[in-house]
Amino acid sequence: MEAYDTIDVLLARKSETIKVTAGETAECSIALKIFASSILESNYILWNYSNNIFSFNKIANIKDSTINTNFTSLSLNFAEDISDNMYYIDSNMNLQRIVVDDVNWTTIPAVTGSLFSDPLYYDDSTDSLWIARDGDGNVNTLQFSVIKNISTGTNPSIDFKSGLDSFEYYGAAFAIQGSVLYLAYIDSDGSTYYLQRATITENADGTFAVSKVGSAKSVSDLGVSGAITDVAILYDGTVYVLVSNVGNSLGDSGDSFIYNYNQSNTMYSRGALLKIQSTSSGFEVVDTLGWTGSSRQIAPVGEAKWDNSTLTILQPLTAFIPSLSENSKKFYGPRRFVAIKPKEIAIADCGANFVMPNCKEGQRGNMFAHNRVVTVSLSSFTISVATELEKIKFSDLTLSGSGTSGAWILAVDCDKSQNEQ
């Protein structure tokens, strides 16, 4: 059975199996939990990387966001339950809960071990907060702790139990809905991101049984490149995955937020939202949004020389980066899902664009950092809004290398600032 709203947006889906004896009749009751927009109209949680502080922002007024400087000393991971309570793990490894209505702080017992890069996930189908970590000791063992009835429970405990043994990986992100698990991880040499579908069940002794479904796929297998930064399973069972490729490197490795410039380089600042569908052999990508698949040349104007003594001429910069004219349709480097509604999803996006020196105008080259919230319409699977933020930056992007100073690309006699082109 499926339930839709008036514009055909799927609000809930559920199936039941019933046995009917030949010649007899049977009845089957199905209860659907339908999520209205007012329930899942999440606050944004946006963070400032350099000052280590964050703010709550209503979905309707992110342009007017303000930073609450009382919220300090946190690591950059969080989850939100169906009652709008916020959870994060602070720098002292304490799981914190914030009740949004009165900004009430509650410290929940400390978390131990080597956590995933993004260790928290809230399953709204079971009202459970999951915490994931790499196993203790020499064997990399996937371990979980689950706090059930998190939105209404009191005095929860955190007890990690093994799930999958002898799996050489470093956990990046994960998502759980009921018994469905999607796991993003980095291989043991730290060079490639993978996505694995699995089932997860809790045994009578409290341990977790994790069974792989099909084979893991690298980011290249998914048709893009870079790092998997977030995974989400929506209320209707659809899986969405964020991939970010920021820095100088092509491949399936992690982002680098330090751009190294050496007179002529290839620079990447791109990403994608992947729509994933389960199959009998695992999963497949059914749609890709916002990916920059081809490069463009950002050339200096005039004979821009790096050094008069060697007469070295700056070469064009090869950029796999959206141009300013197409940035409302492309990602720079998606970092996190920050709000999910039945009809749309909001994503924190962070990256950079560049201009080269213009010696005819006496202008230096520049790196322009972009920190924004991108809203995606799920019904049409298109980017509907891309809002630049001024007060919050999601990552500390820097530019280094020969011929640079701060965020400037330098050339002889080109020493004035300019606006982005």
Residue pairs with C-beta under 8 A, 6 or more apart in sequence:
1 13
1 14
1 15
1 30
1 32
2 10
2 12
2 13
3 10
3 11
3 12
3 13
3 32
3 34
4 10
4 11
5 11
5 342
7 379
8 379
9 342
9 343
9 378
9 379
10 236
10 342
11 34
11 35
11 36
11 235
11 236
11 342
12 32
12 33
12 34
12 35
12 235
12 236
13 32
13 236
13 237
14 30
14 31
14 32
15 30
16 28
16 29
16 30
18 26
18 27
18 28
19 26
20 26
33 125
35 124
35 235
35 342
36 342
37 341
37 342
37 343
39 82
40 82
40 235
40 340
40 341
40 342
41 59
41 339
41 341
42 59
42 80
42 84
42 338
42 339
42 340
42 341
43 56
43 57
43 58
43 59
43 80
43 84
43 86
43 100
43 339
44 56
44 57
44 58
44 59
44 62
44 65
44 338
44 339
44 346
44 373
45 54
45 55
45 56
45 78
45 80
45 86
45 338
46 54
46 55
46 57
46 62
46 65
46 338
46 348
46 373
46 389
46 392
46 394
47 53
47 54
47 74
47 76
47 392
47 394
48 54
48 67
48 391
48 392
48 393
49 76
49 393
49 394
49 395
49 396
50 393
50 396
51 67
51 69
52 72
52 73
52 74
53 67
53 68
53 69
53 71
53 72
54 67
54 68
54 71
54 74
54 392
55 65
55 66
55 67
55 68
55 71
55 392
56 68
56 86
56 100
57 65
59 339
59 341
59 346
62 373
62 387
62 389
63 387
65 389
65 391
65 392
66 391
67 391
67 392
73 90
73 91
73 92
74 88
74 89
74 90
74 91
74 96
75 88
75 89
75 90
75 91
77 88
77 89
77 117
77 118
77 119
77 120
78 86
78 87
78 88
78 120
79 86
79 87
79 88
79 120
79 121
79 122
79 129
80 86
80 87
80 122
81 87
81 122
81 124
81 127
81 129
81 150
81 151
82 124
82 127
82 151
83 151
83 152
84 100
84 101
85 97
85 98
85 99
85 100
85 150
85 151
86 97
86 98
86 100
87 95
87 96
87 97
87 98
87 120
87 122
87 129
87 150
88 95
88 96
88 98
88 120
89 95
89 96
89 111
89 115
89 119
89 120
90 96
92 110
93 110
93 111
93 112
94 107
94 108
94 109
94 110
94 111
95 107
95 108
95 109
95 110
95 111
95 131
95 158
96 105
96 106
96 107
96 108
97 105
97 106
97 107
97 108
98 104
98 105
98 106
99 106
108 147
108 156
108 158
109 156
109 157
109 158
110 158
111 119
111 131
111 133
111 145
111 158
112 160
113 133
113 134
113 135
113 136
113 143
113 160
114 133
114 134
114 136
115 131
115 132
115 133
115 134
115 171
116 132
116 133
116 134
116 171
116 172
116 173
116 174
117 171
117 172
117 173
118 172
118 173
118 174
118 229
118 230
118 336
119 131
119 132
119 133
119 171
120 129
120 130
120 131
121 129
121 130
121 132
121 174
121 175
121 176
122 128
122 129
122 130
122 150
123 129
123 130
123 176
123 177
123 178
124 235
125 177
125 178
125 235
126 148
126 178
127 148
127 149
127 150
127 151
127 152
128 146
128 147
128 148
128 149
128 150
128 176
129 146
129 147
129 150
130 144
130 145
130 146
130 174
130 176
131 144
131 145
131 146
131 147
131 158
131 160
132 142
132 143
132 144
132 171
132 174
133 143
133 160
133 171
134 140
134 141
134 142
134 143
134 169
134 170
134 171
135 141
135 142
135 143
135 162
135 165
136 143
139 165
139 166
140 166
140 167
140 168
140 169
140 170
140 188
141 162
141 163
141 164
141 165
141 166
141 167
142 162
142 163
142 164
142 167
142 169
142 171
142 183
142 210
143 160
143 161
143 162
143 163
144 160
144 161
144 163
144 200
144 208
145 158
145 159
145 160
145 161
146 202
147 153
147 156
147 157
147 158
150 156
159 206
161 206
161 207
161 208
162 207
162 208
163 200
163 207
163 208
163 209
163 210
164 198
164 210
164 212
168 187
168 188
169 185
169 186
169 187
169 188
169 194
170 185
170 186
170 188
170 190
171 183
171 184
171 185
172 184
172 185
172 186
172 193
172 227
172 228
172 229
173 184
173 228
173 229
173 230
173 231
174 181
174 182
174 183
174 184
174 231
175 181
175 182
175 231
175 232
175 233
175 239
176 182
176 200
176 233
177 233
177 237
179 199
179 200
179 201
180 197
180 199
180 200
180 233
180 237
180 278
181 197
181 198
181 199
181 200
181 210
182 195
182 196
182 197
182 198
182 231
182 233
182 239
182 241
182 276
182 283
183 195
183 196
183 197
183 198
184 193
184 194
184 195
184 196
184 228
184 231
184 241
185 193
185 194
185 196
186 192
186 193
186 194
186 254
187 194
190 253
190 254
191 251
191 252
191 253
192 218
192 219
192 251
192 252
192 253
193 218
193 219
193 226
193 227
193 228
193 252
193 253
193 254
194 216
194 217
194 218
194 219
195 216
195 217
195 219
195 222
195 228
195 231
195 241
195 276
195 283
196 212
196 215
196 216
196 217
197 212
197 213
197 214
197 278
197 282
197 283
198 210
198 211
198 212
198 213
199 210
199 211
199 213
200 208
200 209
200 210
201 208
201 209
202 208
202 209
203 209
213 278
213 282
214 279
214 281
214 282
214 283
215 281
215 282
217 282
217 283
218 252
219 225
219 226
219 227
219 228
219 243
219 252
220 251
220 252
222 241
222 243
222 274
222 285
223 285
223 288
224 243
224 245
224 272
224 274
224 288
224 291
225 243
225 245
225 250
225 251
225 252
226 243
226 244
226 245
226 246
226 251
226 252
226 253
226 255
226 268
226 270
226 271
227 243
227 244
227 245
227 252
227 253
227 254
227 255
228 241
228 242
228 243
229 242
229 243
229 244
229 255
229 271
229 334
229 335
229 336
230 241
230 242
230 334
230 335
230 336
230 337
231 239
231 240
231 241
231 242
232 239
232 240
232 337
232 340
232 345
233 239
233 240
234 240
234 340
234 345
234 378
235 342
237 278
238 275
238 276
238 277
239 275
239 276
239 277
239 278
239 283
240 273
240 274
240 275
240 276
240 337
240 345
241 273
241 274
241 276
242 271
242 272
242 273
242 274
242 334
242 335
242 336
242 337
242 347
243 271
243 272
243 274
243 334
244 255
244 270
244 271
244 331
244 333
244 334
244 335
244 351
245 255
245 268
245 269
245 270
245 271
245 320
245 333
246 255
246 256
246 257
246 268
246 269
246 270
246 271
246 332
246 333
246 350
246 351
246 352
246 395
246 397
247 255
247 256
247 257
247 258
247 259
247 267
247 268
248 256
248 259
248 260
248 265
248 266
248 267
248 268
249 256
249 268
250 266
250 268
250 320
255 333
255 395
257 395
257 396
257 397
257 398
258 397
258 398
258 399
258 400
259 265
259 267
259 352
259 367
259 397
259 398
259 399
259 400
259 401
260 400
260 401
261 267
261 317
261 399
261 400
261 401
261 402
261 403
261 404
261 409
262 401
262 402
262 403
263 306
263 312
263 314
263 315
263 402
263 403
264 314
264 315
264 316
264 317
264 318
265 317
265 318
265 401
266 295
266 317
266 318
266 319
266 320
267 317
267 318
267 319
267 320
267 321
267 352
267 354
268 319
268 320
268 321
269 319
269 320
269 321
269 322
269 332
269 333
269 351
269 352
269 353
270 291
270 292
270 320
270 321
270 322
270 330
270 331
270 332
270 333
270 351
271 290
271 291
271 331
271 332
271 333
271 334
271 349
271 351
272 288
272 289
272 290
272 291
272 331
272 334
273 288
273 289
273 290
273 331
273 334
273 347
273 376
274 285
274 287
274 288
274 289
275 285
275 286
275 287
275 288
275 289
275 381
276 283
276 284
276 285
276 286
277 283
277 284
277 285
277 286
287 381
289 376
289 381
289 382
289 383
290 329
290 330
290 331
290 334
290 374
290 383
291 330
291 331
292 320
292 321
292 322
292 330
292 331
294 320
295 318
295 319
295 320
296 318
296 319
296 321
296 323
297 316
297 317
297 318
297 319
298 316
298 317
298 318
298 319
298 354
298 355
298 356
299 316
299 317
299 356
300 314
300 316
300 356
300 357
300 358
300 359
300 365
300 411
301 356
301 357
301 358
301 359
301 360
301 361
302 357
302 358
302 359
302 360
303 313
303 359
304 313
304 314
304 356
304 357
304 358
304 359
304 411
304 412
304 414
305 311
305 312
305 313
305 314
305 411
305 412
306 312
306 313
306 314
306 402
306 403
306 410
306 411
306 412
307 412
308 412
314 356
314 357
314 403
314 409
314 411
316 356
317 354
317 356
319 353
319 354
321 332
321 351
321 352
321 353
321 354
322 329
322 330
322 331
322 332
322 353
323 353
324 353
324 420
324 421
327 353
327 370
327 386
328 383
328 386
329 382
329 383
330 383
331 347
331 349
331 351
331 374
332 349
332 350
332 351
332 352
332 353
332 370
332 372
333 349
333 350
333 351
333 395
334 347
334 348
334 349
334 350
334 374
335 347
335 348
335 349
335 350
335 394
335 395
336 347
336 348
336 394
337 345
337 346
337 347
338 346
338 347
338 348
338 373
339 345
339 346
340 346
342 378
343 377
343 378
343 379
344 375
344 376
344 377
344 378
344 384
345 375
345 376
345 378
346 373
346 374
346 375
346 376
347 373
347 374
347 375
347 376
348 371
348 372
348 373
348 394
349 370
349 371
349 372
349 373
349 374
349 386
349 394
350 369
350 370
350 371
350 372
350 393
350 394
350 395
350 397
351 369
351 370
351 397
352 367
352 368
352 369
352 370
352 397
352 399
353 367
353 368
353 370
353 420
354 365
354 366
354 367
354 368
354 409
355 365
355 366
355 368
355 409
355 418
355 420
355 421
356 365
356 409
357 363
357 364
357 365
357 409
357 410
357 411
357 414
358 414
358 418
359 411
359 413
359 414
361 416
361 418
362 413
362 414
362 415
362 416
363 414
363 416
363 417
363 418
364 408
364 409
364 410
364 411
364 414
364 415
364 416
364 417
364 418
365 408
365 409
365 410
365 411
365 414
366 407
366 408
366 409
366 417
366 418
366 420
367 397
367 399
367 407
367 408
367 409
368 420
369 393
369 397
369 407
370 388
371 388
371 389
371 392
371 393
371 394
372 386
372 387
372 388
372 389
373 385
373 386
373 387
373 389
374 383
374 385
374 386
374 387
375 383
375 384
375 385
375 386
375 387
376 382
376 383
376 384
377 383
377 384
398 407
399 406
399 407
399 408
399 409
403 409
403 410
403 411
404 410
408 417
